[in-house]
């Protein structure tokens, strides 16, 4: 206890309970629009899977030049770091909210996993899914040779080429759900996907 007064029986009041009940009802209505006519058990499983996808968004920050050379005004890192893993990813500088494989057990991004994550995420939030796919094609993620960073412990590892496929799937899901095809998304990613492919 941090004070002498007895804690209130309902510290947040009735307004909180009403607002919370309303949010629960609105969430149920939202998910029902995603799963019309779905078996109740299957809809519940899918809703839990969606919750896991939304829960696994995480802020991720890595500044490779700073990691390789150390913090200004601090002792230099060991010389072995300059010759160690990820040394060729000097342009990589990430500071974004990213869909992670699992915030608890795998709190780093993996490009292959992210591509697959974006497909169910497109059902919930197509703009977020498209922006995640675009993000990994940006110049502060992508290597100058066109490679997409694989994962933190070895950005240069080779992954199956699923990014372009995921982009196409997200494009189709978005078009079906919103009734319009976002061709500007395809135009925006095309050149970088060509770089990645070659």
RABELVEN-V329416 format. One record per residue. N is the residue number from 1. NEAR is the number of other ideal C-beta (glycine too) atoms within 12 Angstrom. Layout:
# RABELVEN-V329416
((N;NEAR) (N;NEAR))
This chain:
# RABELVEN-V329416
((1;6) (2;5) (3;7) (4;6) (5;8) (6;8) (7;11) (8;10) (9;8) (10;10) (11;12) (12;13) (13;12) (14;12) (15;12) (16;14) (17;14) (18;13) (19;14) (20;15) (21;14) (22;14) (23;14) (24;14) (25;14) (26;14) (27;19) (28;18) (29;14) (30;18) (31;26) (32;18) (33;17) (34;26) (35;23) (36;10) (37;10) (38;16) (39;11) (40;14) (41;11) (42;13) (43;20) (44;17) (45;16) (46;22) (47;26) (48;16) (49;23) (50;26) (51;17) (52;22) (53;31) (54;26) (55;18) (56;30) (57;29) (58;23) (59;15) (60;31) (61;20) (62;26) (63;21) (64;29) (65;21) (66;21) (67;24) (68;27) (69;19) (70;17) (71;13) (72;10) (73;7) (74;9) (75;9) (76;15) (77;18) (78;12) (79;12) (80;11) (81;18) (82;19) (83;12) (84;17) (85;20) (86;28) (87;21) (88;20) (89;33) (90;19) (91;22) (92;35) (93;22) (94;32) (95;17) (96;25) (97;21) (98;36) (99;41) (100;30) (101;28) (102;19) (103;21) (104;12) (105;9) (106;21) (107;19) (108;28) (109;39) (110;32) (111;41) (112;24) (113;29) (114;45) (115;37) (116;26) (117;41) (118;42) (119;32) (120;31) (121;37) (122;37) (123;30) (124;32) (125;27) (126;32) (127;20) (128;27) (129;36) (130;33) (131;29) (132;42) (133;45) (134;34) (135;33) (136;45) (137;35) (138;24) (139;18) (140;23) (141;35) (142;32) (143;28) (144;16) (145;16) (146;22) (147;29) (148;42) (149;41) (150;32) (151;30) (152;27) (153;17) (154;20) (155;33) (156;22) (157;20) (158;16) (159;25) (160;17) (161;20) (162;29) (163;41) (164;27) (165;21) (166;37) (167;40) (168;26) (169;27) (170;42) (171;34) (172;23) (173;28) (174;33) (175;20) (176;17) (177;22) (178;19) (179;9) (180;13) (181;19) (182;29) (183;13) (184;14) (185;31) (186;23) (187;15) (188;20) (189;34) (190;20) (191;17) (192;29) (193;30) (194;14) (195;21) (196;31) (197;20) (198;12))
